[in-house]
């Protein structure tokens, strides 16, 4: 019998640390700019490329802007984009995955072809193509990532639906006259929530990397709004003279992505019915 989540986290120290990091980064993105009310966009030419100090814990960049403040604001942007894009991917993937898996036939063949075609393109290249078509900005990045990520969710949900629709409880629901909508919403979908939750947490980590890559290329949220990727891009020429301008936002990307991936793996182990804890 699987234990509750809290005892499992106490036993799995790595999962507990990952959860703590995710909560810390999320809290920092939400309340950090209020707790540390230093402007992230004010240019101070008298404080260019300062080393970390009590006044500027992470130093300043090439325009005298406080790096810690920009990391906090950039975290708010990166996490909000990743979360919104992951939710958008799930919504699209749920719709097409459930329809494809439950209905079958030619509709399933057509939707599967679209899924395979989307997955055939390199995800970052496809996201770049979408952001080039539309004006760069917050909503463009969210739409691009959602359109890139929906196919993997749809394929997962399609497979889960196919496995569930021939089960005894679904057959019993059909025999008593339950509608297709009721069977999908009340019986198939709840039994697919565990793997969907795991895929969702893993997708957030990959979207943080994708958003940072788009911002690094100048296709994400535009300056002066700070993002982790754009901070690295704007200051990469100073990597030898002031490496902190690259190291600190790079650590934010790496630690947050790693924490979400570890958390997703831990959730997969916890929600696996074949494992006993």
DAHUUR-V15790 format. One record per residue. N is the residue number from 1. RES is the residue in one small letter. SS is DSSP state (alpha for helix, beta for strand, coil for the rest). OMEGA is omega in whole degrees, 0 to 359 (999 if undefined). Layout:
BEGIN
n:res:ss:omega
N:RES:SS:OMEGA
N:RES:SS:OMEGA
END
This chain:
BEGIN
n:res:ss:omega
1:x:coil:182
2:x:coil:180
3:x:coil:178
4:x:coil:186
5:x:alpha:184
6:x:alpha:175
7:x:alpha:178
8:x:alpha:179
9:x:alpha:177
10:x:alpha:180
11:x:alpha:180
12:x:coil:185
13:x:alpha:181
14:x:alpha:177
15:x:alpha:179
16:x:alpha:178
17:x:alpha:179
18:x:alpha:178
19:x:alpha:179
20:x:alpha:179
21:x:alpha:179
22:x:alpha:179
23:x:alpha:180
24:x:alpha:180
25:x:alpha:178
26:x:alpha:179
27:x:alpha:178
28:x:alpha:179
29:x:alpha:184
30:x:alpha:186
31:x:alpha:182
32:x:alpha:179
33:x:alpha:177
34:x:alpha:179
35:x:alpha:180
36:x:coil:190
37:x:coil:176
38:x:coil:182
39:x:coil:178
40:x:coil:184
41:x:coil:182
42:x:coil:180
43:x:coil:179
44:x:coil:184
45:x:alpha:177
46:x:alpha:182
47:x:alpha:184
48:x:coil:173
49:x:coil:177
50:x:coil:176
51:x:coil:178
52:x:coil:180
53:x:coil:178
54:x:coil:180
55:x:coil:179
56:x:coil:187
57:x:coil:179
58:x:coil:181
59:x:coil:179
60:x:beta:183
61:x:coil:186
62:x:coil:177
63:x:coil:178
64:x:coil:180
65:x:coil:183
66:x:beta:184
67:x:alpha:180
68:x:alpha:178
69:x:alpha:180
70:x:alpha:177
71:x:alpha:179
72:x:alpha:178
73:x:alpha:178
74:x:alpha:176
75:x:alpha:177
76:x:alpha:180
77:x:alpha:185
78:x:alpha:181
79:x:alpha:180
80:x:alpha:177
81:x:alpha:182
82:x:alpha:179
83:x:alpha:181
84:x:alpha:180
85:x:alpha:178
86:x:alpha:177
87:x:alpha:177
88:x:alpha:178
89:x:alpha:180
90:x:alpha:181
91:x:alpha:179
92:x:alpha:181
93:x:alpha:177
94:x:alpha:184
95:x:alpha:184
96:x:alpha:180
97:x:alpha:179
98:x:alpha:180
99:x:alpha:182
100:x:alpha:183
101:x:alpha:184
102:x:alpha:185
103:x:alpha:180
104:x:coil:176
105:x:alpha:183
106:x:alpha:179
107:x:alpha:177
108:x:alpha:179
109:x:alpha:181
110:x:alpha:181
111:x:alpha:178
112:x:alpha:177
113:x:alpha:178
114:x:alpha:178
115:x:alpha:181
116:x:alpha:179
117:x:alpha:179
118:x:alpha:180
119:x:alpha:180
120:x:alpha:179
121:x:coil:171
122:x:coil:189
123:x:alpha:181
124:x:alpha:179
125:x:alpha:178
126:x:alpha:178
127:x:alpha:177
128:x:alpha:179
129:x:alpha:180
130:x:alpha:182
131:x:alpha:177
132:x:alpha:182
133:x:alpha:184
134:x:coil:178
135:x:coil:181
136:x:coil:180
137:x:coil:184
138:x:alpha:185
139:x:alpha:178
140:x:alpha:179
141:x:alpha:180
142:x:alpha:180
143:x:alpha:181
144:x:alpha:181
145:x:alpha:178
146:x:alpha:179
147:x:alpha:177
148:x:alpha:189
149:x:alpha:186
150:x:alpha:187
151:x:alpha:179
152:x:alpha:175
153:x:alpha:182
154:x:alpha:179
155:x:alpha:178
156:x:alpha:183
157:x:alpha:176
158:x:alpha:179
159:x:alpha:178
160:x:alpha:180
161:x:alpha:178
162:x:alpha:180
163:x:alpha:185
164:x:alpha:190
165:x:alpha:178
166:x:coil:181
167:x:coil:186
168:x:alpha:183
169:x:alpha:176
170:x:alpha:176
171:x:alpha:178
172:x:alpha:179
173:x:alpha:177
174:x:alpha:184
175:x:alpha:179
176:x:coil:173
177:x:coil:178
178:x:coil:180
179:x:coil:178
180:x:alpha:180
181:x:alpha:180
182:x:alpha:180
183:x:alpha:181
184:x:alpha:187
185:x:alpha:187
186:x:alpha:186
187:x:alpha:184
188:x:alpha:185
189:x:alpha:180
190:x:alpha:181
191:x:alpha:179
192:x:coil:186
193:x:alpha:183
194:x:alpha:178
195:x:alpha:177
196:x:alpha:179
197:x:alpha:178
198:x:alpha:180
199:x:alpha:179
200:x:alpha:181
201:x:alpha:177
202:x:alpha:181
203:x:alpha:178
204:x:alpha:178
205:x:alpha:180
206:x:alpha:179
207:x:alpha:175
208:x:alpha:177
209:x:alpha:182
210:x:alpha:179
211:x:alpha:178
212:x:alpha:178
213:x:alpha:178
214:x:alpha:178
215:x:alpha:178
216:x:alpha:180
217:x:coil:180
218:x:coil:183
219:x:coil:181
220:x:coil:177
221:x:coil:189
222:x:coil:174
223:x:coil:11
224:x:coil:178
225:x:coil:184
226:x:coil:168
227:x:coil:183
228:x:alpha:180
229:x:alpha:181
230:x:alpha:177
231:x:alpha:178
232:x:alpha:182
233:x:alpha:184
234:x:alpha:187
235:x:alpha:185
236:x:alpha:180
237:x:alpha:180
238:x:alpha:185
239:x:coil:180
240:x:coil:184
241:x:coil:181
242:x:coil:185
243:x:coil:180
244:x:alpha:180
245:x:alpha:178
246:x:alpha:186
247:x:alpha:186
248:x:alpha:175
249:x:alpha:177
250:x:alpha:176
251:x:alpha:178
252:x:alpha:178
253:x:alpha:185
254:x:alpha:183
255:x:alpha:182
256:x:alpha:179
257:x:alpha:180
258:x:alpha:181
259:x:alpha:179
260:x:alpha:179
261:x:alpha:177
262:x:alpha:179
263:x:alpha:178
264:x:alpha:177
265:x:alpha:180
266:x:alpha:177
267:x:alpha:178
268:x:alpha:179
269:x:alpha:182
270:x:alpha:184
271:x:alpha:179
272:x:coil:183
273:x:coil:182
274:x:coil:180
275:x:coil:177
276:x:coil:181
277:x:coil:999
END
